[in-house]
């Protein structure tokens, strides 16, 4: 397969994750937040990742912005499209995974769409059609309490069939174990095929099978397998140097892992300020209060500004303000805080959560970036092309060990 690989990611942290997977696999990779203008001047590349905020928005909007991204990529000679969704299949019975897949597949040449959310590096595996988070079924993991997309079913064919009228097939691991020829023989002539994968070898096999497909979909694991199959040169060197300078952590994710990471920072005695949209429902006032607090600090350690809550406290907040209003207040306030911190000389911003990351990138006006060293698997530092902006670490809610926020923001 020659030509450019174009990726459409449904959130910002997922985009950085898939960009790392492409680069590791040996592809020269560019990352853009949003759809760039048609006049954007691109350096030499093998893959382009467009980061959208389409995971939890209304279905029609998600489809529209995804098709806009597809048009841009096709105009830039992308011969294969990778639709990147979350490794925990974050979605609802209406979408947005199924509707976006439907729109992309209708706009591209016909063909079977191989897909799996498996990403063993992150503890996500698909077996017998069921999605596991570590050793736990998805519906029994903390994802069952996700505030926007609670995942109460673990069986992927059933989840995807609820979102699409396109046929959905399953290839189980006993077929995958028999090898590439067996999988190819089992592939349907059209529709979506969820394929079990429990190891990196399984994903490399799927990458070889899907290397000529117009459309492929999944998480970073399958993206890595596809990159290896496409790469024609040795992987480029990974940037070894971590960005330097004053740091701060902004956390909005309410995932169980992020709550553990926030707890570590609090136990370490890091300066911490909680954003409470119930007490201060105006985002401008909420941001101003946080920045005033930041200005009062005298120590040199990176502070934590957070709105992360456990499920019970989050529900109380949403019951008082409404889900949409509480999210709107916190996202706007987070963006204002990020801009204020950058203006105050912060050179490294660590963000926990996809919506938090999106708010920060949007508020700072970051467009293109270069992928740097990873602070954790799938969590790279990115250096905006405009070096006036701080370096960013955009962490998906469930990623990283307990110490990640503390170590990434350390000196």
N, C-alpha and C positions, 0 to 999 in steps of 0.2 A: 504494500500500500504506500503510495506516494501522496504528496499534497498535504494540506494543513488539516490538523485535527482541531475542531472547534467545540468548546464545552460551554454549556449553559447551566449555571449552578443556581439553585433556588434560594440560597442565602449566602451571606458574605463569608462566614466561617467555613462553610462547605466548599466555597470557591477556592480559598487558600489551601484547603485539604487536598482537593483534586489537582491544583496547580503543583503542589509538592509531589504528588504521585506521578504526574507527567514528567516532571523534571528528574526525579529519581530514575525513571524508566529510560532516560536518555534523550528526552525531547526538550528543545529550547522553547521555554514557555513564557508567555506574557499573560499578565493578569490585569483586567480592567474592572472597575466598579461601575456598574450600569453599562448602557450601550454607548460607545464612543461616537463622536461625529464621524461622518463618512470621510472627512478630510484628515482623520488621524493618521499621522506618519508612524509606521511600524518598523522597528528594526528586524533583522533576520530572525525567523522563528519557525518552529515546527508545530506549535500548538498555541491557541489563544483561549483563555478562560474569561467568560463574562459573568460577573457576579451580579445577580439580581436579588430583589427582596420579594420573591413571589411565593414563598412557602405557605404563608397563612393569609394572604390577601384574598379578596373575592375571586372566584374562579374565572370570571370573564376578564378581570384585570391581569391575572396570572397568565392566561392564554395569550392576551394581547401583547404583553411585554416580552414573553418568550418568543413569539413570532417575530417581534421587532428585532430581538437578538439574533434569531435565525437568519433573517434577511441580511443583517450586517455581516454575519459570518460567511454567508454564501457569497456576498459581494466581495469578500476578501479571500475567495477561493478555498474556503473550507470544504473538503470533499467528504468528510465524515463528521457527524455531530454526536456528542456525548451529553446526555441529559443527566446532570448530577443531582440526586436527591439524598436525603439523610439516611445514614446507616441504620437508624431506628424507624425508617419508613414513615416519618412524621406526616400525618395526613388525616383527613376526615372522610366519612362515606361519600362526600361530594367531590373531594379532591384534596390537594391540587395535582397529585402525581398523575392520575389517570387522564384528566382532561388535558394537561400539558402534553403528555405522551401522545394522545389522540391528535392534537393540533400539529405537533411536529411530524408525526408519521404521515399525516395527510399531505403535508407540504413537501415531503421528501420522496425520492423514488421508493417503490414498494419493496418490502423485505421483512423477514422475521426480525423482531427486536429482542435481542438477548438482554436479560436484566437480572440483577441480584443486588440486594443491599449488603451482602457479605463483605466484611472488612476485618479479617482475623486480627490484624494488628491492633484494632480498636476493640477487640472482644466481641465482634458481631459476626455471627455465622448463620447460614441457612441450611437446614437439614430436614428432609422430608417435607419441604415447603414451609416449615416453621422457622421463625426468626428468634435466635437466641441472643441475649445480652450477657456475655460471660457464660455461666452455666445455667442461666435463668431464662425462661421463656419471656418474650417481650412483654406480654400482658401481665406477667408477675413481677416485672422489674419496676423501678421508679417511674418509668415512662407511663405507667397507668395513671399517674397523677399529673401529667403534663397539663399546664393551665390552658394552652391553646389547642393542642392535639393529643388528648389522652388516648393512649394505645391500649385498648382492652381486648384485643384479639391478636394472636400470634401467627395465624395461618395466612401466609402472604397471598396465595391465590384468591382466597375469599376477600381479603382486604382490597386487592386490586380490582377484582370483578365488580365490587360495589361502586367503583369509580368510573367504569368504562363499559361500553357495549362491544368493544373489540375482544375477540377470543383470547383467553388467558390459559396457557398450558404450563405444566410443571415437568421438569426433568429432575428426577431424584438422584441421590448420591450414588446409588448402586450403578446407574448408567455412567455417571462421571468417572467412577473408579475404573470402568472398562476402557476409558480412553477417548481420545479425540474422535476417532471414527464412529464409535458408538453414539456419542453425543450428536454428531452431524446427522447420523441416520435417524435420530429421534426428533430432530428439530421440525416444527411445523412449517408449512409453506407460507403462512402469514400469521399476524397477531403477535402477542407478547408471550415470551417464554421465560418463566422464572426458573433459574437453574441452581440447584444446591451447590454450595461451595463452603468447605470448612477449612481449607488450607490455602496458602499462597500458591501452591502448585495447581490447585483447582482453578484459581483465578487466572493464572498464566495460560492454562489450557483454554479457558473461555475467551481470553484475549486473542489467541490464535484463531479461534473459530469465528470471532466477530470482527476480525481485522478488515474485512471488506464490506461490512454492513453499512448502509447509509446512516442508520441510527442505532445507538447503543445507550443503555441507561443503567444507572446504579450508583453505588457509593464510591469512595476512593479506592476500595480494593480492586474492583473490576477495572477502574481507570488505570491503575498501575499495571495490571495484566495486559491491557490494550496498549499502553505505552511501550512496554517491552516488545510486544509483537510488531509495533510500527517502527521502533527506533532503528536507525541505520548506522549509528555511531556510538561510541562510548558515552556514558552519562557525563554531563558537564560537571565540573567540580562544585561541590556544595560550599557556599560561603561559610567559613569557619568562625568569623568574628561576629560576636553578638553586639548589637548597637550599645552605645554608651550614653551617659548623661542622666539628668534627673528623670525619675519615673513616677508614675501613678497608676493605680488600678481602678478601673470602673467595672463594676459587676452588676448585671441585671438578670442574669439567668437564675431560675429557681430550680434547676436540676439538682438531684441528690449529690452528684459529684461536685458541682460548683459550691453548694452549701458546705460541703466538707472543706473545700479550698478556702472559702471565706472564714470558716471556723479556725483553720490553721493560722491565718493572718491575725485574727483576733487573739488567739492564744499566744502568739509571738509578741503581742503588745504593739502591733503596727497602729499608727494613728488611723481612726476609722470614723466615718460620718455616714449615717444611714439616711437615705432619701425616703421621706414619708409623704406620699401624695395625698393621704387623707388629711393629715395635719396642714399641709401646704399644697392645695390643689392647683395653684397657678404655677406653670412650669418656669416662668421667668423668675418668680420669687424663690422657687425651690432651687434653681441653679445659682442664683445670687447668694443664697444662704450657704450653699456648699462651697462656693468660691471664697466667701468671707471667712469661712472656717479654714480653708486651705491657707489663706493669707496669714492666719494666726499661728501657723505651725512654725516651730523653730528648729526641729531636728532635720537630719538629712535623709532619713529613711523614707521609702516610698509609701505614701498613704493609700488607704482604701476608701473609695466612695461607692456605696452599694445600695441596691434596692432589693437584693435577693431575699426571698422569704420562704419559710417552710410552707407546705401545702395548706395548713390550717390558717395561718396568718395571711397568706395570699388570698384565700377565699374570702376572708373578712374584708380585706381591702377591695376586692372586686365586687363584693356585695354592696359596699358603701358607694363606690364610684362607678361601678360598671366595668366590664372587662375592657371594652374599647377605650373608655375615657382614662382609666388608670394607665393603660399602655401608652396612650397618646401623651399624657402628662410626663411620664417617665422618659419616653424616647426623646421628646423635645428638650427636657431638662438635661438629659445625658449629653445630647449634642452641644448644648450651650456650655456645659461644664467642660467638655473636651476642648472646645474652642478657647475657653478661658484659660485652661491649663496650658495649652500650647502657647498662648500669648504671654503666659507667665514664665516661659522657658522650659517647660517639661519637654524632654526629647524622646521619651519612651512611654507609650500608652499601652497598657495591657487591658484588653477588653474580654469579659466573660459573657458569652451569649450572642446568638445570631442577631437578634433585634438590637441589642446594645451595640454590637459591632457596626451594624448598618447605620445606626443613628450617628455614630462617631465619624465614620467615613463620609457620610453625607454632609454633616456639619462642617467638617474640615475642608470639604471640596476635593478630596483625594480622588483621582481618576485612574491613572496607571501606576503600577508598582513593580518592583523587582523582588523576587522571592529570595530570602536569605536563610540563615541557619534555623533549624528547628529547636524549639524549647522543649517540645514533646512530640511524639509521633503524630504527624498531620497538623502540627501547630507551629508554623514558621513565623519568624519575624519577617515583616515586609517593609521595604524602604520605598516610600513614595518617590516617583520620578522627580517631583518638585521637592527638593531637599529642605525647603522651608517648613514642611510638615514633619511632625515627629514620626519616628519609626513606630510601627503598630504590631502588636501581637493579638490576633483575633481568634479567640478560643471558643470553640463550640461548647455548649453547656456541659456535655457529658465527657469531654476529653481531658486528659492529663491526670497525673497522680495528685495526691492530696496537697503536695507542697508546691504545685506548679505556680500559682499566683505569687507566692512568696519568693520562690527562686527566680522566676522570670523578671520580677521587679527589683530584685536585689542588685547591689552595686558590684 
